[in-house]
Amino acid sequence: MSALDHALAAAVLGWHVIPCGVDKTPLTKRGLTDASADPDRIRAWWEKHPEALPGIVAGPSGLAIADLDVKGDKDGVATLERLGHPLPATWTQDTPSGGVHAFFAVPDGVEPPNGSADLFEKGSGIDRRTGNSYAVLYTAPPTSLDALASAPDWLVSGEPRQAAPRTRASVEAFRSRLVGGKPSKSVKKAARRFRSSGMSHGDLLEAVAELVKLGQAGEPGVAAVLDAARDTYGRGWSADYLGHFDKALAGSVRRFGLPLPSFKLSKVEKRAIKERNRPRRVVPVTLAACHEAFRGWLGIDYDLQALNAVLAAAVIDRMDGDPAWLLVISGSGNAKTETVQPLAGAGAHVVSAIASEGALLSATSKGERTASATGGLLREIGDRGILVAKDVTSMLSMSRDARAQVFAALREVYDGHWVRNVGTDGGRSLEWRGRITVIGAVTTAWDRTHADTIAAFGDRFVVVRMDSTTGRIAAGRKAIGNTGSEEAMRAELAATVAGVLEGADLSADGPGDEDAARILAAADLVTLARTAVDLDYRGNVIDSHAPEMPTRFAKQLAQIYRGGVAVGLSAEDALALAIRVARDSMPPLRLEILEDVAAHPWTPLRDVVKRVQKPRSTVDRQLQALHLLGLLTVDEEVATVGLALRETTTWRYTLAEGIDVGAIAKPTTEKE
């Protein structure tokens, strides 16, 4: 990740960033007062200072940073160990000089002093970065504030942890350090030594000293017992006797010193930290920033239109109308999962695969259910939400019957109502109603199964394909560079996707008349071309199914267009995205052959084979399929060849009347 990536990731955490030069000096006009968590402002700084290092200003970020130097005669880590100060486990970063920055969250209500060098003693090697001081961020920040421990007392107060010198210890300071809560058994036992009569001055000194030692050791409830003991001792006597108690307490405090500062969080502090770490409201992110984040992690050749399609399908879940179910298809390892999985940041339910009907609605009998049973994915999601299946390929590898059952169930779910009749518990009907969006990632195994199963029973998915034949070395190099940073990458991508959907314009309009006509023409062509055909046992084409009507598919493309506009695309780019999805939803070999024939009217089989570079029998079957579906017209040409005057028949293909391949002409890539 670049320094800008680190800065933007820090801003997602609410940390206030300032650009710094190589000498760590702030580069803005007003210095630290300019620090900001606004991503647009941060990007503007880095456009002006591309080599800048991100500085994190501690105070407005809610941080206390321990800068532990390890150079020369200074060793901050060794100093802490010598003084007996613990360093709670928290997120840290190594510094170029060999030291460590330990980042802590400042508890609510605590106002630490400004930063200072050589904390505790001269040459300690411990610098405190709090208030208006800052630290340079050299690595990617943590993915969550949960990685930060609460700031220890020695860092936010500067007081040594060991007992204070006796000559300086006061009763007020002693009481301020006492641990609250109910008295422990030891404290209760010590409290029983106090009496309102028959208690000598020596007994008083011993009893008070015992309570002070218990308080100094960190036993809870000492403060309340001291007050009750004072009342008990002074009952029935003059105020002079209360003065005896107070003098005994002050003397014992000077003798035994102050309690150690407690690093144990109270319930109030725990609640405050929990509230601070509660998931924050998602900050809207522009589509351009989302593109920048994805290409920053996945490479300059990453297919942004595929990402746009995923975002468009996802945002439609928050809008009205039927959903647009989407599959991202590509070869293995081409960032399909990293494209769909970040939807988890927007609340999507991410699963590897859907193994059976029962995974959607479970029919397990009451007597066999475990305490953690959910009832299936549809019960978990409810009547509305996004289901991400990041390994649809595994679903395709199931047996033909099991696969058919799952996809039959999904067709019912798409239509908004599914009743699963089961035989458990004497026979039951499991019913679900709702509107969910399914987005998945799958290899090109989908195309084989689509021809075999999906197309024959009615398709519910639109498709976007990511090309895995180009940019292979660059993608591999980027993947190696991301090694070890995968968790940070996924957190940042999830945050940016959530931000884009949060900032989407849910009132976006669909396509106008002209764009709608283009989308309808594309839907008409694609649905006709992806209709299934029947093959005999040798694989020869024998008949075709009745063609799929363009109604559902046209609505899905219109929703992709609408979703694209909602997330920030122009109308032109939204149309290009819808046409891209239309093209990708057609079986790729049929599309290639159809466009080849359109460019070469009345072409013979042998010429098509040469141009598309596929086996002759494969191309022949697809030409026959396109002919049966009414997309191509065929003409037989009989010629007499050779001295033997042998007759040969050549089939020549051209587009059928009324078929316009221009409706799905490859759109111009959007400007980046």
C-alpha positions in Angstrom: 0.0 0.0 0.0 1.1 3.6 -0.7 1.4 6.3 1.9 -1.9 7.7 0.6 -3.5 4.3 1.1 -2.3 4.3 4.7 -3.7 7.8 5.3 -7.1 6.9 3.9 -7.3 3.7 5.9 -6.4 5.7 9.0 -9.2 8.2 8.2 -11.7 5.3 8.0 -10.8 4.7 11.7 -11.5 8.3 12.5 -7.8 9.2 12.9 -6.8 12.7 12.0 -4.1 12.8 9.3 -1.6 15.4 8.3 0.9 15.2 5.4 4.5 15.3 6.5 7.9 15.6 4.7 10.7 13.2 5.0 11.9 15.2 8.0 8.5 14.6 9.6 7.6 18.3 9.4 3.9 19.0 8.6 3.5 20.3 5.0 0.3 22.2 5.4 0.0 25.9 6.0 -1.4 25.7 9.6 0.5 22.6 10.6 -1.2 20.3 13.0 -4.4 22.3 13.2 -5.1 21.3 9.6 -5.3 17.6 10.5 -8.4 15.9 9.1 -10.2 12.6 8.6 -11.9 13.8 5.4 -10.8 11.5 2.6 -11.3 14.1 -0.1 -9.1 16.6 1.7 -6.5 13.9 2.3 -6.4 13.0 -1.4 -6.0 16.7 -2.3 -3.0 16.9 0.0 -1.3 13.9 -1.6 -2.0 15.2 -5.1 0.0 18.2 -4.1 2.6 16.2 -2.1 2.7 12.7 -3.5 5.8 11.7 -1.5 4.4 12.8 1.8 4.3 10.6 4.9 1.0 10.5 6.9 1.2 11.9 10.4 -1.5 10.9 12.9 -2.3 13.7 15.4 -3.0 12.0 18.7 -5.5 14.3 20.5 -8.3 14.6 17.9 -7.8 10.9 17.0 -8.5 9.8 20.6 -5.0 8.3 20.8 -2.1 8.1 23.2 1.0 6.9 21.5 4.1 5.6 23.3 7.2 6.3 21.2 9.8 3.8 22.5 13.3 4.7 21.1 15.9 2.0 20.8 19.1 3.8 19.7 22.4 4.8 21.2 22.1 4.9 25.0 18.3 5.0 24.9 16.2 2.0 25.2 12.6 2.8 26.0 11.5 -0.8 26.2 14.2 -1.6 28.8 13.3 1.6 30.8 9.6 0.4 31.1 10.7 -3.0 32.3 13.1 -1.4 34.8 10.5 0.9 36.2 7.9 -1.9 36.4 5.5 -0.3 33.9 3.6 -2.8 31.8 3.1 -2.3 28.1 -0.4 -3.7 27.4 -0.8 -5.7 24.2 -2.0 -3.3 21.6 -1.4 -2.4 17.9 2.2 -1.3 17.2 4.4 -0.3 14.3 8.2 -0.5 14.0 10.0 2.8 13.3 12.8 3.2 10.8 15.3 3.8 13.6 14.5 0.4 15.2 12.1 1.7 17.8 8.4 1.0 18.4 5.2 3.1 18.3 2.5 1.6 20.6 -1.0 3.0 19.8 -3.5 3.1 22.6 -7.1 4.4 22.9 -7.6 7.2 25.4 -10.5 6.2 27.8 -13.5 8.6 27.7 -13.3 11.4 30.3 -9.5 11.3 30.4 -7.6 14.4 29.2 -4.0 13.5 28.9 -1.4 16.2 28.9 0.4 17.2 25.7 3.2 15.1 24.4 6.6 15.2 26.1 10.1 13.7 25.5 12.0 11.5 27.9 9.1 10.6 30.1 9.9 9.7 33.7 13.6 10.6 33.5 16.2 12.1 31.2 17.3 9.7 28.5 14.5 7.3 29.2 13.9 6.7 25.5 10.1 7.0 26.1 8.3 9.9 24.4 4.6 10.5 25.0 2.6 11.4 21.9 -0.7 12.8 23.2 -2.8 15.9 22.8 -1.3 18.1 20.0 1.6 15.8 19.3 1.8 13.3 16.4 3.5 10.2 15.1 4.3 9.3 11.5 2.4 6.3 10.2 4.9 4.0 8.4 2.6 0.9 7.8 -1.0 0.2 7.2 -3.1 1.0 10.3 -5.2 -1.7 12.1 -8.4 -2.7 10.4 -10.4 -2.0 13.6 -10.2 0.1 16.7 -10.7 -3.2 18.6 -6.9 -3.7 18.0 -6.2 -0.9 20.4 -5.8 -1.4 24.2 -6.9 1.2 26.7 -4.1 3.7 27.4 -2.2 2.8 30.6 -2.2 5.3 33.4 1.6 6.0 33.2 1.1 7.1 29.6 -1.9 9.5 30.1 -0.9 10.8 33.5 2.9 10.6 33.6 2.9 9.4 37.2 5.4 6.6 38.1 3.8 3.3 38.8 5.8 2.5 41.9 4.6 3.8 45.3 5.1 7.5 45.8 7.7 8.7 48.3 6.3 8.7 51.8 7.0 12.3 52.4 4.8 13.3 49.5 1.9 10.9 49.9 -1.3 12.5 50.9 -4.7 11.1 52.1 -6.4 12.8 49.1 -4.0 11.1 46.7 -4.4 7.8 48.5 -8.2 7.9 48.3 -8.1 8.9 44.6 -6.1 5.7 43.8 -8.3 3.3 45.9 -10.1 0.6 44.0 -13.9 0.9 44.2 -16.5 -1.9 44.5 -17.7 -4.0 47.3 -15.2 -4.7 50.2 -13.3 -7.9 49.9 -13.2 -10.5 52.7 -9.9 -9.2 53.9 -11.2 -5.6 54.1 -14.4 -6.7 55.9 -12.3 -8.6 58.5 -10.1 -5.5 59.0 -13.2 -3.4 59.5 -14.4 -5.5 62.4 -11.4 -4.4 64.5 -12.9 -0.9 64.9 -15.0 -0.3 68.0 -16.7 2.8 69.5 -15.4 1.9 73.0 -12.6 -0.1 74.5 -10.2 0.6 71.6 -6.8 1.9 72.6 -4.7 4.3 70.6 -2.4 1.5 69.7 -5.3 -0.6 68.5 -6.4 2.3 66.4 -3.0 2.7 64.8 -2.7 -1.0 64.0 -6.3 -1.2 62.6 -5.8 1.9 60.4 -2.4 0.7 59.2 -4.0 -2.7 58.2 -6.7 -1.0 56.1 -4.1 1.3 54.4 -1.9 -1.7 53.5 -4.9 -3.4 52.0 -5.8 -0.3 50.0 -2.2 0.1 48.9 -2.3 -3.6 47.7 -5.3 -2.9 45.5 -8.0 -4.6 47.6 -11.5 -3.2 46.7 -13.9 -1.3 49.0 -11.3 0.3 51.3 -12.6 3.8 50.9 -16.1 3.0 52.1 -14.8 1.0 55.1 -12.4 3.8 56.1 -15.4 6.2 56.3 -17.5 3.7 58.3 -14.5 2.9 60.6 -14.1 6.6 61.3 -17.7 7.0 62.2 -17.6 3.9 64.4 -14.4 5.1 66.3 -15.7 8.6 66.9 -19.2 7.6 68.0 -20.0 9.0 71.5 -16.7 10.9 71.7 -15.7 14.5 71.1 -14.3 15.7 67.8 -10.7 15.4 69.1 -11.0 11.6 68.8 -11.9 12.0 65.1 -8.7 14.0 64.8 -6.8 11.0 66.2 -8.3 8.8 63.5 -7.3 11.3 60.8 -3.8 11.6 62.1 -3.4 7.8 62.2 -4.6 7.6 58.6 -2.3 10.3 57.4 0.7 8.7 59.1 -0.1 5.3 57.7 -0.4 6.7 54.2 3.0 8.4 54.5 4.4 5.2 55.9 3.1 2.8 53.2 2.7 5.1 50.3 0.1 5.4 47.6 -1.6 2.4 45.9 -0.3 1.4 42.5 -2.3 3.0 39.6 -4.9 0.5 38.6 -4.9 -0.7 35.0 -8.0 -2.7 35.6 -11.0 -1.1 33.8 -14.1 -0.2 35.8 -17.5 -1.1 34.5 -18.0 2.5 33.5 -14.7 2.5 31.6 -15.5 -0.8 29.9 -18.9 0.6 28.8 -17.2 3.7 27.5 -14.7 1.7 25.4 -17.5 -0.6 24.1 -19.5 2.5 23.1 -16.4 4.0 21.4 -15.7 0.8 19.5 -19.3 0.3 18.5 -19.6 0.1 14.7 -19.7 3.7 13.5 -22.1 5.1 10.9 -20.7 4.2 7.5 -19.1 7.2 5.9 -20.2 7.8 2.3 -17.4 7.1 -0.2 -17.3 8.3 -3.9 -17.2 5.8 -6.7 -13.9 7.2 -7.8 -12.4 6.6 -4.3 -13.7 3.1 -4.4 -12.1 2.5 -7.8 -8.8 3.9 -6.4 -8.9 1.5 -3.5 -9.6 -1.6 -5.6 -6.9 -0.7 -8.2 -4.5 0.2 -5.4 -4.8 -3.3 -4.0 -5.6 -5.4 -7.1 -3.6 -3.6 -9.8 -4.0 -1.1 -12.5 -5.5 -3.7 -14.9 -8.3 -4.6 -12.5 -11.7 -4.6 -14.3 -13.6 -1.7 -12.8 -16.7 -2.4 -14.8 -17.1 -5.7 -13.1 -16.9 -3.9 -9.8 -19.5 -1.4 -11.0 -21.8 -4.2 -11.9 -21.5 -5.7 -8.4 -22.2 -2.3 -6.8 -25.1 -1.7 -9.1 -26.7 -5.1 -8.3 -26.1 -4.5 -4.6 -27.6 -1.1 -4.4 -30.8 -2.2 -6.1 -31.4 -4.3 -3.0 -32.0 -0.9 -1.3 -34.3 0.3 -4.0 -37.6 -0.8 -5.4 -38.4 -3.2 -8.2 -37.3 -6.7 -8.8 -33.6 -7.5 -7.9 -30.8 -8.0 -10.4 -29.1 -11.3 -9.5 -25.5 -11.2 -10.7 -22.7 -13.7 -11.3 -19.0 -12.7 -11.8 -17.4 -15.2 -14.1 -13.7 -15.6 -14.7 -10.9 -18.1 -14.4 -9.6 -19.1 -11.0 -7.5 -16.5 -9.2 -8.8 -13.5 -11.1 -10.1 -11.5 -8.1 -13.7 -12.7 -8.4 -13.9 -13.4 -4.6 -12.2 -10.1 -3.8 -14.8 -8.4 -6.0 -17.9 -9.8 -4.3 -16.7 -10.5 -0.8 -16.4 -6.8 0.2 -20.2 -6.6 0.2 -19.9 -8.0 3.7 -19.0 -4.5 4.8 -22.5 -3.4 3.7 -24.2 -6.2 5.7 -24.3 -8.9 3.1 -24.4 -12.5 4.2 -21.3 -14.1 2.6 -21.2 -17.9 2.2 -19.0 -20.2 0.3 -21.8 -22.1 -1.4 -25.4 -23.3 -1.1 -25.1 -27.1 -0.7 -28.7 -28.0 -0.6 -32.3 -26.9 -0.3 -31.9 -27.4 3.5 -29.1 -24.8 3.5 -31.8 -22.2 2.4 -34.6 -23.5 4.6 -33.8 -26.2 7.2 -36.3 -29.0 7.9 -34.4 -30.5 10.8 -36.9 -31.8 13.4 -37.3 -30.0 16.7 -35.8 -32.9 18.6 -32.6 -32.9 16.6 -32.0 -29.1 16.5 -28.9 -27.7 18.2 -29.0 -24.6 20.3 -27.2 -22.6 17.5 -29.5 -23.7 14.7 -30.6 -20.8 12.5 -33.2 -22.4 10.3 -31.3 -21.8 7.1 -29.9 -18.9 5.2 -33.3 -17.4 4.3 -34.2 -17.3 8.0 -30.9 -15.6 8.9 -31.3 -13.0 6.1 -35.0 -12.4 6.7 -37.3 -10.9 4.1 -34.7 -8.6 2.6 -30.9 -8.6 2.1 -28.0 -9.7 0.0 -26.7 -13.2 -0.2 -23.1 -13.5 -1.6 -22.1 -17.0 -2.7 -18.3 -16.7 -3.3 -17.9 -20.3 -4.7 -20.8 -21.1 -7.0 -18.4 -23.5 -8.8 -18.8 -25.9 -5.9 -22.5 -25.8 -6.4 -22.1 -26.7 -10.0 -19.9 -29.7 -9.1 -22.8 -31.3 -7.2 -24.7 -34.2 -8.7 -27.1 -33.3 -11.4 -30.2 -33.9 -9.2 -28.8 -32.0 -6.2 -27.8 -29.1 -8.4 -31.2 -29.0 -10.1 -32.9 -28.9 -6.7 -30.8 -26.0 -5.5 -31.3 -23.9 -8.6 -35.0 -24.7 -8.7 -35.3 -23.4 -5.2 -33.3 -20.3 -6.1 -35.7 -19.6 -9.0 -38.6 -19.6 -6.5 -36.6 -17.4 -4.1 -36.1 -14.9 -7.0 -39.8 -14.8 -7.5 -40.2 -13.8 -3.8 -42.1 -16.8 -2.4 -40.9 -20.3 -1.7 -42.8 -23.2 0.0 -40.6 -26.2 0.9 -42.7 -29.3 1.7 -40.8 -31.8 3.9 -41.6 -35.0 5.6 -40.1 -34.4 9.0 -42.3 -34.2 12.1 -45.1 -35.8 10.3 -45.0 -33.5 7.3 -44.5 -29.7 7.3 -44.5 -26.8 4.9 -41.7 -24.3 5.3 -42.6 -21.0 3.8 -40.5 -17.9 3.0 -41.5 -14.6 1.5 -39.3 -11.7 0.7 -37.0 -10.0 -1.8 -33.3 -10.9 -1.6 -30.4 -10.3 -4.0 -28.0 -13.1 -4.8 -24.5 -12.2 -6.1 -22.0 -14.9 -6.8 -18.6 -15.7 -8.2 -18.0 -18.7 -10.4 -15.5 -20.0 -13.0 -16.3 -20.7 -16.6 -17.7 -24.0 -15.5 -21.0 -22.0 -15.4 -21.1 -22.0 -19.2 -21.2 -25.8 -19.4 -23.8 -26.1 -16.7 -25.8 -23.2 -18.2 -26.2 -25.1 -21.5 -26.9 -28.4 -19.6 -29.3 -27.3 -16.9 -29.8 -23.6 -16.3 -31.0 -22.4 -19.7 -33.4 -25.2 -20.0 -35.3 -24.3 -16.9 -35.2 -20.5 -16.9 -32.2 -18.3 -16.1 -32.4 -15.8 -13.2 -28.9 -14.4 -13.4 -27.2 -11.7 -15.4 -23.5 -12.1 -15.9 -20.3 -10.0 -16.0 -17.1 -11.7 -17.2 -13.6 -10.7 -16.1 -10.9 -11.5 -18.6 -8.2 -13.8 -17.2 -6.2 -13.9 -20.4 -4.7 -10.4 -20.1 -2.5 -8.7 -17.4 -1.5 -12.0 -15.9 2.0 -11.2 -14.9 1.1 -7.8 -13.5 -1.7 -9.4 -11.4 0.6 -12.0 -10.1 3.2 -9.4 -9.1 0.5 -7.4 -7.3 -0.7 -10.5 -5.4 2.8 -11.2 -4.2 3.2 -7.6 -3.1 0.0 -7.9 -1.0 1.2 -11.0 0.8 0.8 -10.4 4.5 -1.6 -7.5 4.0 -4.7 -9.5 3.0 -6.6 -8.7 6.2 -6.0 -4.9 5.8 -6.9 -5.1 2.1 -10.2 -6.9 2.7 -11.1 -4.5 5.5 -10.4 -1.4 3.3 -12.2 -2.8 0.3 -15.2 -3.7 2.5 -15.2 -0.2 4.0 -15.1 1.5 0.6 -17.9 -0.7 -0.8 -20.0 0.0 2.2 -19.3 3.7 1.8 -20.3 3.7 -1.9 -23.6 2.0 -1.1 -24.2 4.4 1.9 -23.8 7.4 -0.4 -25.8 6.1 -3.3 -28.7 8.1 -4.7 -31.6 5.7 -4.0 -34.0 8.0 -6.0 -32.0 7.5 -9.2 -34.1 7.1 -12.3 -34.1 4.3 -14.8 -33.1 4.6 -18.5 -34.8 7.2 -20.7 -36.7 6.2 -23.8 -33.7 6.0 -26.1 -31.5 4.1 -23.7 -34.5 1.8 -22.8 -34.9 1.0 -26.5 -31.2 0.0 -26.7 -31.5 -2.1 -23.6 -34.6 -3.8 -24.9 -32.9 -4.6 -28.2 -29.9 -6.1 -26.4 -32.2 -8.1 -24.1 -34.2 -9.4 -27.1 -31.0 -10.6 -28.9 -29.3 -12.1 -25.8 -32.4 -14.0 -24.5 -32.9 -15.5 -28.0 -29.2 -16.4 -28.3 -28.9 -18.0 -24.8 -32.0 -20.2 -25.2 -31.2 -23.9 -24.7 -31.1 -26.5 -27.5 -31.5 -30.3 -27.3 -28.7 -32.6 -28.3 -28.7 -36.2 -29.1 -26.3 -38.8 -27.5 -23.5 -37.8 -29.9 -23.9 -34.1 -29.1 -25.6 -33.2 -32.4 -28.2 -30.4 -32.3 -31.7 -31.9 -32.9 -34.1 -29.2 -31.7 -34.4 -26.0 -29.7 -36.5 -25.0 -26.8 -39.1 -22.2 -27.1 -37.1 -19.0 -27.0 -36.8 -17.1 -23.7 -38.8 -13.9 -23.7 -36.8 -10.7 -23.0 -39.1 -9.4 -20.3 -37.2 -10.5 -17.1 -33.8 -9.9 -18.6 -34.7 -6.5 -19.9 -35.9 -5.5 -16.4 -32.6 -6.8 -14.9 -30.6 -4.8 -17.4 -32.6 -1.7 -16.6 -32.0 -2.3 -12.9 -28.2 -2.5 -13.6 -28.5 0.8 -15.4 -30.4 2.3 -12.6 -28.1 0.9 -9.9 -25.1 2.3 -11.9 -26.5 5.8 -11.9 -27.3 5.4 -8.2 -23.7 4.7 -7.2 -22.3 7.5 -9.3 -22.0 6.5 -13.0 -23.1 8.9 -15.7 -26.1 7.9 -17.9 -23.6 7.1 -20.7 -21.5 4.9 -18.5 -24.5 3.2 -16.9 -25.8 2.3 -20.4 -22.3 0.9 -21.3 -22.4 -1.2 -18.1 -25.9 -2.6 -19.0 -24.8 -3.5 -22.5 -21.6 -5.0 -21.1 -23.7 -7.2 -18.8 -26.0 -8.1 -21.7 -23.0 -9.2 -23.9 -21.5 -11.2 -21.0 -24.8 -13.0 -20.3 -24.7 -14.6 -23.7 -22.7 -17.9 -24.1 -19.3 -16.6 -25.2 -18.8 -18.9 -28.2 -22.3 -18.1 -29.5 -21.5 -14.4 -29.2 -18.1 -14.7 -30.9 -19.7 -16.7 -33.8 -22.6 -14.4 -34.1 -20.4 -11.3 -34.4 -18.1 -13.2 -36.9 -21.0 -14.0 -39.2 -22.3 -10.5 -38.9 -18.9 -9.2 -40.1 -18.7 -11.9 -42.9 -22.2 -12.5 -44.5 -22.8 -15.8 -46.2 -19.7 -17.3 -44.7 -19.0 -21.0 -44.9 -18.3 -23.2 -41.9 -14.6 -23.6 -42.7 -14.0 -19.9 -42.7 -15.7 -19.4 -39.3 -13.5 -22.2 -37.9 -10.4 -20.5 -39.1 -11.4 -17.1 -37.7 -12.6 -18.2 -34.2 -9.9 -20.9 -33.8 -12.2 -23.5 -32.3 -12.7 -27.2 -33.2 -14.7 -27.7 -36.4 -17.4 -29.8 -34.7 -17.8 -27.3 -31.9 -18.3 -24.4 -34.3 -20.7 -26.5 -36.5 -22.9 -27.3 -33.5 -23.1 -23.6 -32.5 -23.9 -22.5 -36.0 -26.7 -25.1 -36.1 -28.0 -23.9 -32.7 -28.1 -20.3 -33.8 -29.9 -21.3 -37.0 -32.5 -23.3 -35.0 -33.0 -20.3 -32.7 -33.7 -18.0 -35.7 -30.6 -15.9 -35.4 -28.9 -17.2 -38.6 -30.1 -18.1 -42.1 -28.4 -20.9 -43.9 -28.1 -21.5 -47.6 -26.9 -24.6 -49.4 -24.4 -24.1 -52.2 -23.9 -27.1 -54.5 -20.8 -27.2 -56.7 -19.2 -29.7 -59.0 -15.5 -30.1 -58.5 -12.7 -32.2 -59.8 -12.4 -34.3 -63.0 -14.8 -36.8 -61.5 -17.4 -34.0 -61.4 -18.2 -34.7 -57.8 -20.9 -32.6 -56.3 -20.1 -31.0 -52.9 -22.5 -29.1 -50.6 -21.4 -26.0 -48.7 -23.5 -24.4 -46.0 -23.2 -20.7 -45.9 -24.5 -18.7 -42.9 -25.6 -15.1 -42.6 -27.7 -13.1 -40.0 -31.4 -13.7 -40.2 -33.7 -10.9 -41.2 -34.3 -8.4 -38.3 -31.3 -9.5 -36.3 -29.1 -6.6 -35.3 -25.9 -7.5 -33.6 -25.2 -3.8 -33.2 -27.6 -3.9 -30.2 -24.9 -5.5 -28.2 -21.9 -3.8 -29.8 -19.0 -3.7 -27.4 -19.4 -0.5 -25.4 -16.6 2.1 -25.0 -14.8 1.6 -21.6 -15.7 4.3 -19.1 -13.1 7.0 -18.6 -11.0 6.4 -15.5 
